[in-house]
Amino acid sequence: MHPIRLDGRSLTRADVVAVARGAQVVLCPTQLEAVARAADFLVEQVARQEPIYGVSTGFGSNADRLLGAHRLRPEAGEDGSLHEELQRNLIVTHAVSVGEPFPAEVVRAMQVIRINTLMRGHSGIRVSTLQALVDLMNAGVVPVVPRLGSVGASGDLSPLSHLAIVLLGGGEAFHQGRRMPGAEALAAAGLEPVRLSYKEGLALNNGTAQMLATAVLALAALDDLLDTADLAAATTLDAFAGRLSAFREDVHALRPHPGQVAVAANLRRLLAGSTLSDIAYHLVPRARAWLPGSWDGEAAQLRFDIGWDWVPADQRHGRETFYARFRPFKGGKKHQPQDSYSLRCVPQVHGAVRDAIEHAKRVIDIELNAVTDNPLIFPSFESEQDGDTPIEARVVSAGHFHGMPLALAMSAVKAAIPVLASISERRLNKLLDPATNDGLPAFLIGNEDATESGFMIVQYTAAAIVNDLASRAMPASVYSVPTSANAEDHVSMGANEARHVLDMTADLGRVLALELYTAAQALDFRRDMINAARALARTGDAAALAAKIHGPAQGHPLHAVFMQEVEALRVELAEAEAFRPGTAVAAAHAALRARIPFMGRDRAMDGDVAAAVRLVEEGVLLDAARSAVAAG
């Protein structure tokens, strides 16, 4: 990977992901001039004995206390100035997060985000300290950062202190896969500890890097999961022989929410080439229980039986126009012009989730190149060249560390994830229920001996995950707990919000994997059942097809009419091309079947489920579908 060049202004989400996965960084030399200018300015102001928050005063509730020239309580062995002690103590007393450490990807994302914002030159950090932070990351030293401890204002103080403490030779870090004390990690990497100067502790730990890092990585995962959700829906639609008019371009032009329009277009691409979707109602048989005498010849190997009901003429009154278009046979596909919401409303639901995520991306893209610590340093003004500008105008206390912009954006994403998982679970359930699956076998298994459960419990797992996601969707951002003796009397909880979202993405992927796994079984049944009817029709024997249809027996007054209409059905089936799913759906289905075979009889399914989850995690099914779409 090429090194990522940091200048404080052009960091992208893709850059953060690249660094999180191992790319190194370099600093823009010209921008380092601005960094040095701010650090030099602080040195000048301290020499003038100017009161500057976090530089010559204490922090938080100690902001009204100026640092003296000497310690009031000297301790043996102490060296360095009170200014240095102030910055060091800020880090070592704030590194108090708890819980399991963040993965290396999250920590590296935090590091690059923090370095980039310091490159803007409004934080007062020295070039040497900033370069030491870069060297730490490029050497593969990953500080141990426990997950719990940030309230999202003043920034992510505690997690960022765990990042910085290793720079000082404290804390813990991973180096070459081993967890060790921070000082040992520095030595192993050939690095020296840093002694902090004016405002450097505050520059290192006062910002939104944890919530931003987890948000960036969550959205990177969600980009693929959004497309996976569309693929799962398309596979289920083909398995249902669904109706595609709800996805027409002119339909969505009438309500052009961007995400909705994008999902409808994606479904059209994924389902292009399908001869299962929009199939005539009467051509779709329903599953019947297999019996030893269900099939003759080669067809005896089939794992299902099929059938229709004939609609006599005296039951067609008021529906003559319909039966002039569709033959009078009721099979698996209900005679209704629209599918259920979980199929028909995929663009509206998936699209709304996409729009929530796009808003979060806009917020994050701004934050990636923002200055988020406090106070902000303006070492010079273009209109003021004499240096007489009051210190209050040049060192400004503000609230850029407050994570609410991120927190609210991620609250919306957090609420959207269970929505996407829920509609996926509803589609999965619809595939299994014989009352709703349009003629597929119950629980997608033959079960001729009443000993099989098929895919029944797959839906239980999906339901459990959906409930868990829904119970975790409560916005953290609506519940502020004041800190710092009420100096920080309103906080964002954005770190919890973004961390929750990152954790929830994995469970969303699991639900989508369960739908794809189940839909593959359903698709095999649907395709094979219709093609079995086609093969039977192509034998030229209307009586053989009639045996699959509940109608008047030979000798009944209506039998002749019945046979005439069966022959018309036989000819239509025989002349049809082999029925198939959309090209992209077929490619993804083939990729799944390369790892997970069709389940003809009950078997242990734990390995299948684990394989399906890995296929989604690794992007195998999505890559197969995308390649098929690209190939046209």
C-alpha positions in Angstrom: 0.0 0.0 0.0 1.2 3.5 -0.8 1.8 5.8 2.2 -1.1 8.2 3.0 0.0 11.8 2.9 -1.5 13.9 5.7 -2.0 17.6 5.4 -4.9 18.2 7.7 -7.3 19.0 4.9 -7.6 16.0 2.5 -8.0 12.8 4.6 -10.8 10.6 3.3 -12.7 7.7 4.7 -10.9 5.4 2.3 -7.5 6.7 3.6 -8.5 5.9 7.1 -9.5 2.4 6.2 -6.2 1.9 4.3 -4.2 3.0 7.3 -6.4 0.9 9.6 -5.4 -2.1 7.5 -1.7 -1.4 7.5 -0.8 1.6 5.2 1.8 3.9 6.6 1.6 7.7 6.7 3.9 10.6 5.8 3.5 14.3 6.8 3.1 17.1 4.3 6.3 19.2 4.8 4.7 22.6 3.9 1.9 22.0 6.4 4.4 21.3 9.1 5.3 25.0 8.9 1.9 25.8 10.3 2.3 23.3 13.0 5.7 24.8 14.1 4.2 28.3 13.9 1.5 27.5 16.5 4.0 25.8 18.8 6.4 28.7 18.6 3.5 31.1 19.4 2.7 29.3 22.6 6.3 29.5 23.7 6.2 33.2 23.2 3.0 33.7 25.1 4.1 31.6 28.0 7.3 33.7 28.2 5.0 36.8 28.5 3.1 35.0 31.3 -0.2 35.2 29.5 -3.0 33.1 31.1 -3.9 30.4 28.5 -6.3 27.6 29.2 -4.6 24.3 29.4 -1.2 25.8 29.0 -0.7 28.1 31.9 -3.9 27.2 33.7 -5.3 23.9 34.9 -8.0 21.9 33.0 -11.8 21.7 33.4 -12.8 22.8 36.8 -9.2 24.0 37.4 -9.4 26.5 34.6 -9.3 29.4 37.0 -6.1 28.3 38.6 -2.8 29.7 37.2 0.3 27.7 37.3 3.0 29.0 39.6 6.8 29.2 39.1 7.5 26.3 41.6 5.7 23.4 43.1 3.9 24.0 46.4 4.6 20.4 47.3 7.9 19.3 46.0 8.6 15.6 45.8 12.0 13.9 45.7 13.1 13.0 42.2 10.7 15.2 40.4 12.1 17.2 37.5 10.8 19.3 34.7 8.5 22.4 34.8 5.0 22.6 36.1 3.9 23.1 32.5 5.4 19.7 31.5 3.9 18.1 34.6 0.5 19.5 33.7 0.5 17.9 30.3 2.0 14.6 31.5 -0.5 14.3 34.3 -3.4 15.0 31.9 -2.5 11.9 30.0 -1.6 9.5 32.8 -4.7 10.4 34.9 -7.1 10.3 32.0 -6.0 6.8 30.7 -8.6 5.0 32.7 -10.8 3.3 30.2 -11.9 -0.3 30.9 -13.0 -3.4 29.0 -11.6 -5.4 26.1 -9.1 -3.6 23.9 -10.2 -2.2 20.5 -9.0 -4.2 17.5 -5.8 -2.9 15.9 -7.8 -1.5 13.0 -9.8 0.8 15.3 -6.7 2.0 17.1 -4.7 2.7 13.9 -7.8 4.6 12.6 -7.8 6.7 15.8 -4.1 7.4 15.4 -4.3 8.6 11.8 -7.3 10.8 12.5 -5.6 12.4 15.5 -2.4 13.1 13.5 -4.4 14.6 10.6 -6.3 17.1 12.8 -3.1 18.1 14.5 -1.6 18.9 11.1 -4.0 21.8 10.7 -1.7 23.9 12.9 -4.2 25.1 15.5 -3.3 22.8 18.4 0.1 23.9 19.5 1.9 20.5 19.3 5.5 20.5 18.3 6.6 19.0 15.0 8.9 16.6 16.9 6.0 15.3 19.0 3.8 14.9 16.0 6.5 13.0 14.1 7.0 10.7 17.2 3.3 9.9 17.0 3.7 9.0 13.3 6.8 6.9 14.0 4.9 5.0 16.7 2.2 4.1 14.2 4.5 3.3 11.3 6.5 1.1 13.5 3.5 -1.1 14.1 3.1 -0.2 17.8 -0.6 -0.4 18.6 -1.5 1.1 22.0 -4.0 -0.9 24.1 -7.2 1.2 24.1 -10.0 -0.3 26.2 -13.4 0.1 24.7 -15.3 1.9 27.6 -14.5 5.3 28.9 -15.5 8.2 26.6 -18.5 10.4 27.0 -17.8 12.2 23.7 -17.0 15.6 25.3 -14.4 16.9 25.9 -13.8 14.6 23.0 -12.6 11.1 23.6 -10.4 12.0 26.5 -9.8 8.7 28.1 -9.3 6.5 24.9 -7.0 9.1 23.4 -5.0 9.2 26.6 -4.4 5.5 26.2 -3.0 6.3 22.7 -0.8 9.0 24.1 0.5 7.3 27.2 2.5 4.8 25.2 4.2 7.7 23.5 5.4 8.7 27.0 6.6 5.2 27.8 3.6 4.2 29.8 0.5 2.1 29.4 0.4 -1.1 27.3 0.8 -1.8 23.6 0.8 -4.6 21.0 4.0 -5.0 19.0 4.3 -7.8 16.5 1.2 -9.5 18.0 2.5 -9.5 21.6 0.9 -7.4 24.4 3.6 -5.7 26.5 4.2 -2.6 28.6 4.4 0.6 26.6 8.1 1.2 27.4 9.0 -2.3 26.1 7.0 -1.7 22.9 8.9 1.6 22.3 12.2 -0.1 22.9 11.3 -3.0 20.7 10.5 -0.6 17.9 13.6 1.4 18.5 11.8 4.5 19.7 12.4 6.9 22.6 9.7 8.2 25.0 8.5 11.8 24.5 8.4 14.6 27.1 5.5 16.8 26.5 5.6 20.6 26.1 2.9 23.3 26.2 -0.6 22.1 25.5 0.7 18.8 23.9 -1.2 16.6 26.3 -4.4 18.5 25.5 -3.6 18.3 21.8 -3.2 14.5 22.0 -6.3 13.6 24.0 -8.9 16.3 23.3 -10.8 15.4 20.2 -13.3 13.0 18.5 -10.9 10.4 17.2 -12.4 7.3 18.8 -16.0 8.0 17.8 -14.8 9.1 14.3 -12.6 6.0 13.8 -15.3 3.6 14.8 -17.8 5.5 12.6 -15.6 5.4 9.6 -15.0 1.6 9.9 -18.7 1.0 10.5 -19.7 2.9 7.4 -17.0 1.1 5.4 -18.6 -2.2 6.4 -22.1 -0.9 5.8 -21.3 0.0 2.2 -20.9 -3.6 1.3 -23.8 -4.7 3.6 -26.2 -2.4 1.9 -25.4 -4.0 -1.4 -25.5 -7.5 0.2 -29.0 -6.6 1.5 -30.1 -5.8 -2.0 -28.6 -9.0 -3.3 -30.4 -11.0 -0.6 -33.7 -9.3 -1.5 -33.2 -10.0 -5.2 -32.5 -13.7 -4.5 -35.6 -14.0 -2.4 -37.6 -12.2 -5.1 -36.5 -14.7 -7.7 -37.3 -17.5 -5.2 -40.8 -16.1 -4.9 -41.2 -15.6 -8.7 -41.9 -12.0 -7.6 -43.4 -9.1 -9.4 -40.9 -6.5 -10.7 -43.1 -3.6 -11.7 -42.7 -2.1 -8.3 -39.0 -1.4 -9.2 -39.6 0.4 -12.5 -37.6 3.5 -13.1 -40.6 5.6 -14.0 -42.3 4.5 -10.8 -39.5 5.8 -8.6 -39.2 9.0 -10.5 -42.5 9.9 -8.8 -40.9 9.7 -5.4 -37.2 10.3 -6.0 -35.5 9.8 -2.7 -31.9 9.1 -3.7 -31.5 5.9 -1.8 -34.9 4.6 -3.0 -34.0 5.3 -6.6 -30.6 3.7 -6.2 -32.0 0.5 -4.6 -34.7 0.1 -7.3 -32.0 0.4 -10.0 -29.8 -2.1 -8.2 -32.6 -4.6 -8.0 -33.3 -4.2 -11.8 -29.6 -4.9 -12.4 -29.5 -7.9 -10.1 -32.7 -9.4 -11.6 -31.9 -8.7 -15.2 -32.2 -11.9 -17.3 -34.6 -13.6 -14.8 -37.4 -15.7 -16.3 -38.7 -16.6 -12.8 -39.7 -13.1 -11.8 -42.9 -11.9 -13.5 -43.7 -15.5 -14.6 -47.4 -16.1 -15.4 -49.3 -17.2 -12.3 -50.6 -20.4 -13.9 -47.2 -21.7 -14.8 -46.0 -21.9 -11.2 -46.9 -25.2 -9.6 -47.0 -25.7 -5.8 -45.1 -28.3 -3.9 -46.8 -31.5 -2.9 -45.5 -34.2 -0.6 -43.3 -36.6 -2.5 -44.6 -40.2 -2.7 -43.0 -43.3 -4.2 -45.3 -43.1 -7.2 -44.9 -39.3 -7.8 -42.6 -39.6 -10.8 -41.7 -42.1 -13.5 -38.3 -42.6 -15.2 -35.5 -40.2 -14.7 -37.9 -37.8 -12.9 -38.1 -40.4 -10.1 -34.9 -38.8 -8.6 -36.8 -35.5 -7.9 -37.1 -34.6 -4.2 -40.6 -33.1 -4.5 -43.9 -33.5 -6.2 -45.9 -30.7 -7.8 -49.5 -29.8 -8.5 -52.2 -27.3 -9.5 -55.9 -26.9 -9.0 -58.2 -26.5 -12.1 -60.7 -23.6 -11.9 -64.0 -24.8 -13.6 -65.8 -22.4 -15.9 -68.7 -21.9 -13.4 -66.1 -20.5 -10.9 -64.7 -17.9 -13.3 -67.7 -15.6 -13.3 -66.7 -12.0 -13.1 -63.1 -13.0 -13.8 -63.4 -13.9 -17.5 -60.9 -11.2 -18.6 -58.3 -12.5 -16.1 -58.8 -16.1 -17.3 -58.6 -15.0 -20.9 -55.0 -13.8 -20.1 -54.1 -16.5 -17.5 -55.0 -20.1 -17.8 -57.5 -21.5 -15.2 -55.0 -23.2 -13.0 -54.1 -22.3 -9.4 -50.6 -23.4 -8.4 -48.1 -21.9 -6.1 -48.3 -18.2 -7.1 -51.3 -16.4 -5.7 -53.4 -14.5 -8.2 -52.5 -11.1 -6.9 -50.8 -8.2 -8.7 -48.5 -7.2 -5.8 -46.2 -8.9 -3.4 -46.0 -8.4 0.3 -44.3 -5.3 1.7 -41.0 -7.1 2.6 -40.6 -7.7 -1.2 -42.4 -4.8 -2.8 -41.1 -2.1 -0.5 -37.4 -3.1 -0.6 -36.5 0.2 -2.4 -38.4 2.3 0.1 -36.9 0.5 3.2 -33.4 -0.3 2.0 -33.3 3.2 0.3 -34.2 5.0 3.5 -31.3 3.2 5.3 -29.0 4.2 2.5 -30.1 7.9 2.9 -29.4 7.8 6.7 -25.9 6.4 6.0 -25.2 9.0 3.3 -26.0 11.7 5.8 -23.6 10.2 8.2 -20.9 10.1 5.5 -21.4 13.8 4.9 -20.9 14.5 8.6 -17.9 12.3 8.9 -16.2 13.7 5.8 -16.3 17.1 7.4 -15.1 15.8 10.8 -12.1 14.0 9.2 -10.4 17.3 8.4 -11.7 19.4 11.3 -9.9 20.7 14.3 -11.5 19.2 17.3 -9.4 20.1 20.4 -9.5 23.1 22.7 -8.4 25.8 23.0 -7.8 26.7 19.3 -4.7 28.6 18.5 -4.6 31.3 15.8 -0.9 32.4 15.8 -1.4 35.2 13.3 -4.1 37.1 11.5 -3.7 38.3 7.9 -5.0 41.7 9.0 -2.8 42.0 12.1 0.9 42.0 11.5 2.1 43.7 14.7 1.4 40.9 17.2 -0.7 43.2 19.4 -3.9 41.2 18.9 -5.3 40.4 22.4 -4.5 36.9 23.5 -8.2 36.1 23.9 -8.5 36.6 20.1 -5.6 34.4 19.3 -6.2 31.5 21.8 -9.9 30.8 21.7 -11.8 28.4 23.9 -14.6 26.8 22.0 -16.5 23.5 21.9 -15.2 21.7 18.8 -14.5 18.6 20.9 -18.2 18.1 21.4 -19.3 15.0 19.5 -22.9 15.7 19.0 -22.7 16.1 15.2 -21.3 12.6 15.0 -23.5 11.2 17.7 -26.8 12.2 16.1 -25.6 11.1 12.7 -24.7 7.7 14.1 -27.9 7.5 16.1 -29.8 7.5 12.8 -27.5 4.8 11.5 -27.9 2.8 14.7 -31.7 2.9 14.3 -31.4 2.0 10.6 -29.5 -1.2 11.1 -32.3 -3.1 12.8 -34.7 -1.9 10.1 -32.5 -3.6 7.4 -32.1 -6.7 9.5 -35.9 -6.9 10.3 -37.1 -6.7 6.7 -34.5 -9.4 5.8 -35.8 -11.7 8.6 -39.4 -11.1 7.4 -38.4 -12.2 3.9 -36.6 -15.3 5.3 -39.7 -16.2 7.4 -41.9 -15.7 4.4 -39.9 -18.3 2.5 -40.4 -20.9 5.2 -44.1 -20.5 6.0 -46.4 -22.6 3.6 -49.1 -20.0 4.2 -46.9 -17.3 2.6 -44.2 -18.9 0.5 -46.3 -19.2 -2.7 -46.2 -23.0 -3.0 -42.7 -23.9 -1.8 -42.4 -26.8 0.6 -42.9 -26.0 4.3 -39.6 -25.0 5.9 -38.0 -25.8 2.5 -37.6 -29.5 3.1 -39.5 -32.5 1.6 -40.4 -34.1 5.0 -42.3 -37.0 3.5 -41.8 -39.0 6.6 -42.6 -36.2 9.1 -39.1 -36.4 10.6 -37.5 -33.2 9.2 -37.3 -29.6 10.4 -35.5 -28.1 7.4 -34.7 -24.4 7.8 -37.2 -23.8 10.6 -34.6 -22.9 13.2 -32.6 -20.7 10.9 -35.5 -18.2 11.2 -35.2 -18.5 15.0 -31.6 -17.4 14.9 -32.4 -14.5 12.6 -35.3 -13.4 14.9 -33.0 -13.6 18.0 -30.4 -11.3 16.3 -33.1 -8.9 15.1 -34.4 -8.6 18.6 -30.9 -8.0 19.9 -30.2 -5.3 17.4 -33.5 -3.6 18.1 -32.8 -3.6 21.8 -29.4 -2.0 21.2 -30.8 0.7 18.9 -31.7 3.1 21.8 -29.8 6.3 20.9 -27.0 6.9 23.4 -26.9 10.6 22.3 -30.2 11.4 24.1 -28.9 10.6 27.5 -26.2 13.0 28.7 -24.4 12.3 32.0 -22.5 15.5 33.2 -18.9 15.2 34.0 -15.9 17.2 35.5 -17.8 18.7 38.4 -20.4 20.0 36.0 -17.9 22.0 34.0 -18.9 19.6 31.2 -22.6 19.6 31.9 -23.7 18.3 28.6 -21.9 15.5 26.7 -22.7 13.7 23.5 -22.0 10.0 24.3 -21.0 9.8 20.6 -18.2 7.3 21.4 -20.7 4.8 22.7 -23.0 5.5 19.7 -20.4 4.9 17.1 -19.0 1.9 18.9 -22.4 0.3 19.1 -22.9 0.8 15.3 -19.6 -0.8 14.5 -20.5 -3.8 16.7 -24.0 -4.0 15.2 -22.7 -4.2 11.6 -21.4 -7.8 12.2 -24.8 -9.0 13.4 -26.5 -7.3 10.4 -24.2 -9.3 8.2 -25.2 -12.5 10.0 -28.9 -11.9 9.4 -28.3 -11.2 5.7 -26.2 -14.4 5.5 -29.1 -16.4 6.9 -31.5 -14.9 4.3 -29.1 -15.7 1.5 -28.6 -19.3 2.8 -32.3 -19.8 3.0 -33.1 -18.1 -0.2 -30.7 -20.3 -2.1 -32.6 -23.4 -0.9 -35.9 -21.8 -1.9 -34.5 -20.7 -5.3 -33.4 -24.3 -6.0 -36.9 -25.6 -5.2 -38.7 -22.9 -7.2 -36.5 -23.2 -10.3 -36.5 -27.0 -10.2 -40.2 -27.3 -9.6 -41.1 -25.1 -12.6 -38.5 -26.8 -14.8 -39.8 -30.2 -13.7 -43.3 -29.1 -14.9 -41.7 -27.9 -18.2 -39.9 -31.3 -18.6 -43.1 -33.1 -18.0 -44.9 -31.0 -20.5 -42.2 -31.6 -23.1 -42.9 -35.3 -23.1 -46.0 -34.4 -25.1 -48.3 -36.4 -22.8 -51.1 -34.2 -21.6 -52.4 -37.0 -19.4 -49.2 -37.1 -17.5 -49.5 -33.4 -16.8 -53.2 -33.8 -15.9 -52.2 -36.3 -13.3 -50.5 -33.4 -11.4 -53.7 -31.3 -11.5 -56.7 -31.6 -9.3 -59.5 -31.7 -11.8 -62.5 -33.8 -13.0 -61.7 -37.5 -13.5 -62.2 -39.3 -16.8 -66.0 -39.8 -17.3 -66.9 -36.6 -15.6 -68.9 -34.2 -18.0 -66.2 -31.5 -17.7 -63.3 -33.9 -18.3 -63.0 -33.1 -22.0 -62.9 -29.3 -21.3 -60.4 -29.9 -18.6 -58.1 -31.9 -20.9 -58.3 -29.2 -23.6 -57.1 -26.6 -21.1 -54.5 -28.9 -19.7 -53.1 -29.3 -23.2 -52.9 -25.6 -23.6 -51.0 -25.4 -20.4 -48.7 -28.2 -21.6 -47.9 -26.5 -24.8 -47.1 -23.2 -23.1 -44.8 -24.9 -20.6 -43.2 -27.0 -23.3 -42.5 -24.0 -25.5 -41.0 -21.9 -22.7 -37.2 -21.6 -22.2 -35.7 -23.2 -19.2 -36.6 -21.0 -16.2 -33.7 -19.3 -14.5 -33.0 -16.5 -12.0 -31.4 -13.2 -12.8 -27.8 -13.4 -14.1 -26.3 -11.7 -11.1 -28.5 -13.7 -8.6 -27.4 -16.9 -10.4 -23.8 -16.0 -10.0 -24.1 -15.4 -6.3 -26.2 -18.5 -5.9 -23.4 -20.6 -7.7 -20.8 -19.1 -5.4 -22.8 -20.1 -2.4 -23.4 -23.6 -3.7 -19.7 -24.0 -4.3 -19.4 -24.0 -0.5 -22.8 -25.1 0.7 -24.7 -27.9 -1.1 -28.5 -28.1 -1.4 -30.1 -29.8 1.6 -32.2 -32.6 0.3 -32.7 -34.1 3.7 -32.1 -32.8 7.3 -28.4 -32.6 8.2 -26.3 -30.8 10.7 -26.5 -27.2 9.7 -24.0 -25.5 11.9 -21.3 -25.7 9.4 -23.6 -24.4 6.6 -24.6 -21.4 8.7 -20.9 -20.6 9.6 -20.0 -20.9 5.9 -22.8 -18.6 4.9 -21.7 -16.0 7.4 -18.1 -16.2 6.1 -19.3 -15.8 2.6 -20.9 -12.5 3.5 -18.0 -11.4 5.6 -15.5 -12.1 2.9 -17.7 -10.5 0.2 -17.7 -13.7 -2.0 -21.4 -13.6 -2.9 -21.3 -9.8 -3.5 -18.2 -10.0 -5.6 -19.8 -12.7 -7.8 -23.0 -10.7 -8.3 -21.0 -7.5 -9.0 -18.8 -9.3 -11.6 -22.0 -10.6 -13.3 -23.5 -7.2 -13.5 -20.3 -5.7 -14.8 -20.1 -8.4 -17.5 -23.5 -7.3 -18.7 
